[in-house]
């Protein structure tokens, strides 16, 4: 999730700002609004206290929000 969000923030910072407003429970500039956090490269914080299913669902929602196709999102497990 962290990698996906970092790439999306780099690709289109303006749309990422809209994403923050759309999903404040998952993304926030104020880390006190979230429980367990990681800081993204752009200084935004992401909630990481989520199940694997919730992470996948949120990533798919972000891909859709950026108007990308599901085929544009690939996961590589190493």
Backbone bond lengths (Angstrom), bond angles and torsions (degrees), N, CA, C in turn:
res aa  C-N    CA-C-N  psi(-1)  N-CA   C-N-CA  omega(-1)  CA-C   N-CA-C  phi
1 X - - - 1.443 - - 1.519 110.12 -
2 X 1.322 115.46 -45.07 1.464 119.89 -179.01 1.529 110.87 -59.64
3 X 1.322 116.75 -44.92 1.467 120.20 178.87 1.521 111.71 -64.15
4 X 1.316 116.47 -43.53 1.467 120.71 178.80 1.524 110.41 -58.65
5 X 1.310 116.80 -46.99 1.467 120.69 -178.25 1.528 111.60 -67.57
6 X 1.324 118.21 -37.63 1.460 120.34 177.31 1.528 111.08 -63.08
7 X 1.321 117.37 -42.23 1.466 120.75 178.73 1.520 110.49 -64.80
8 X 1.324 117.13 -45.98 1.463 120.30 -179.49 1.532 111.45 -63.04
9 X 1.322 117.19 -37.92 1.468 120.79 178.43 1.525 110.69 -65.39
10 X 1.325 117.23 -36.32 1.466 121.26 177.83 1.521 111.69 -71.33
11 X 1.330 116.29 -40.59 1.468 121.57 -176.57 1.523 112.10 -67.40
12 X 1.330 116.54 -43.57 1.467 120.18 -175.35 1.531 110.41 -147.86
13 X 1.341 116.73 83.36 1.465 120.26 -177.80 1.531 114.12 -58.95
14 X 1.325 117.77 -33.88 1.466 120.40 -179.14 1.532 111.61 -66.99
15 X 1.318 116.24 -44.55 1.465 119.67 177.95 1.525 110.06 -67.41
16 X 1.329 117.06 -33.46 1.463 119.90 177.96 1.523 110.69 -63.19
17 X 1.329 117.24 -37.70 1.472 120.25 176.37 1.525 110.70 -60.97
18 X 1.321 116.48 -40.04 1.467 120.58 177.27 1.540 110.15 -65.52
19 X 1.332 116.08 -36.96 1.460 121.02 178.54 1.526 110.83 -62.43
20 X 1.317 116.88 -40.54 1.470 120.88 177.77 1.525 110.39 -59.30
21 X 1.318 116.12 -42.72 1.472 120.55 179.62 1.525 112.03 -68.73
22 X 1.324 116.41 -31.52 1.460 121.43 -178.09 1.538 112.14 -76.85
23 X 1.323 116.95 -32.89 1.468 121.50 -175.40 1.531 111.75 -128.08
24 X 1.321 118.47 62.35 1.469 120.37 -177.21 1.531 113.63 -66.82
25 X 1.312 117.01 -17.39 1.466 120.48 177.52 1.532 111.86 -74.34
26 X 1.330 115.63 -22.92 1.461 121.44 -179.60 1.526 112.58 -106.71
27 X 1.321 116.74 -34.27 1.462 122.63 -177.55 1.514 109.08 -127.14
28 X 1.325 116.25 135.01 1.455 118.24 -179.85 1.522 109.53 -158.33
29 X 1.300 116.32 147.34 1.462 121.17 175.97 1.528 110.52 -82.38
30 X 1.325 115.87 -16.99 1.466 122.06 179.09 1.528 108.36 -104.72
31 X 1.330 117.05 106.27 1.461 120.27 -175.17 1.523 113.46 -64.20
32 X 1.328 117.65 -20.35 1.463 119.74 179.17 1.530 112.23 -71.19
33 X 1.314 117.91 -11.93 1.473 121.74 179.43 1.529 112.01 -83.93
34 X 1.344 117.11 -9.09 1.454 122.08 -177.45 1.525 109.72 -118.09
35 X 1.330 116.97 159.95 1.471 121.17 -177.03 1.522 112.18 -87.83
36 X 1.307 116.73 -61.54 1.468 122.42 -179.54 1.520 106.66 -119.00
37 X 1.311 116.96 122.84 1.459 119.06 -168.47 1.524 113.29 -126.09
38 X 1.327 112.87 159.70 1.451 123.48 164.50 1.523 105.33 -132.57
39 X 1.303 115.29 144.68 1.461 119.39 178.61 1.523 108.98 -94.38
40 X 1.326 115.32 129.77 1.458 120.84 176.70 1.523 109.78 -81.28
41 X 1.322 116.28 168.14 1.466 121.47 -178.88 1.524 112.92 -58.78
42 X 1.325 116.84 -30.45 1.467 120.54 -177.42 1.538 112.74 -87.01
43 X 1.324 117.54 5.64 1.460 121.18 178.11 1.514 114.73 90.91
44 X 1.311 117.58 -6.03 1.466 121.97 176.94 1.529 108.16 -78.22
45 X 1.328 116.22 154.58 1.459 121.66 179.39 1.521 109.95 -109.63
46 X 1.319 115.93 144.47 1.454 121.77 179.94 1.528 108.73 -123.35
47 X 1.324 115.18 138.98 1.469 122.29 176.90 1.522 108.08 -73.75
48 X 1.326 116.77 127.02 1.458 120.16 -179.09 1.532 113.01 -114.43
49 X 1.310 117.76 0.53 1.453 121.56 177.94 1.528 109.05 -86.57
50 X 1.343 114.48 68.21 1.464 121.52 -176.00 1.523 109.47 -133.68
51 X 1.297 115.86 154.17 1.464 120.37 174.22 1.533 109.12 -73.17
52 X 1.313 116.16 162.41 1.465 120.81 178.00 1.530 110.25 -58.78
53 X 1.320 116.02 -39.21 1.473 120.23 179.95 1.534 110.60 -64.96
54 X 1.325 117.29 -40.48 1.464 121.09 178.61 1.526 111.44 -67.48
55 X 1.327 116.66 -37.53 1.463 120.42 177.34 1.520 109.92 -62.92
56 X 1.321 116.58 -47.19 1.465 119.98 179.38 1.530 110.93 -61.43
57 X 1.320 116.83 -44.89 1.464 120.93 -179.64 1.533 110.70 -60.93
58 X 1.333 116.99 -45.05 1.458 119.88 -179.72 1.524 111.01 -65.15
59 X 1.317 117.69 -40.79 1.466 120.04 177.69 1.523 110.80 -61.68
60 X 1.312 116.83 -42.16 1.475 119.63 178.04 1.537 110.85 -64.67
61 X 1.321 116.99 -37.54 1.465 120.12 177.15 1.535 110.94 -64.92
62 X 1.318 116.72 -39.27 1.468 119.27 179.77 1.520 110.93 -67.64
63 X 1.322 116.77 -40.19 1.469 120.51 177.59 1.525 109.53 -60.85
64 X 1.304 116.58 -43.88 1.470 121.36 177.45 1.527 110.61 -64.51
65 X 1.314 117.70 -40.96 1.469 122.33 179.75 1.526 110.73 -60.37
66 X 1.325 116.81 -36.56 1.463 121.57 178.04 1.524 112.45 -82.92
67 X 1.327 116.32 4.58 1.460 123.88 179.21 1.525 112.29 59.17
68 X 1.328 114.86 39.55 1.458 121.61 173.98 1.521 107.94 -102.04
69 X 1.319 116.63 157.94 1.459 119.20 178.66 1.525 109.14 -84.84
70 X 1.315 116.92 156.15 1.464 119.64 177.56 1.531 112.15 -57.00
71 X 1.323 116.71 -27.54 1.466 120.39 178.90 1.525 112.39 -69.81
72 X 1.322 117.23 -17.12 1.463 121.17 178.84 1.534 112.35 -76.00
73 X 1.333 116.07 -14.52 1.467 120.97 -176.90 1.524 108.83 -107.29
74 X 1.300 116.02 115.87 1.466 121.83 179.25 1.520 108.79 -120.48
75 X 1.320 115.19 141.67 1.461 121.04 177.16 1.529 107.52 -114.01
76 X 1.323 114.01 129.55 1.463 119.22 176.14 1.518 108.00 -118.71
77 X 1.297 115.75 119.73 1.463 120.87 179.69 1.526 107.57 -97.22
78 X 1.317 115.30 126.56 1.470 119.04 179.75 1.510 110.61 -117.44
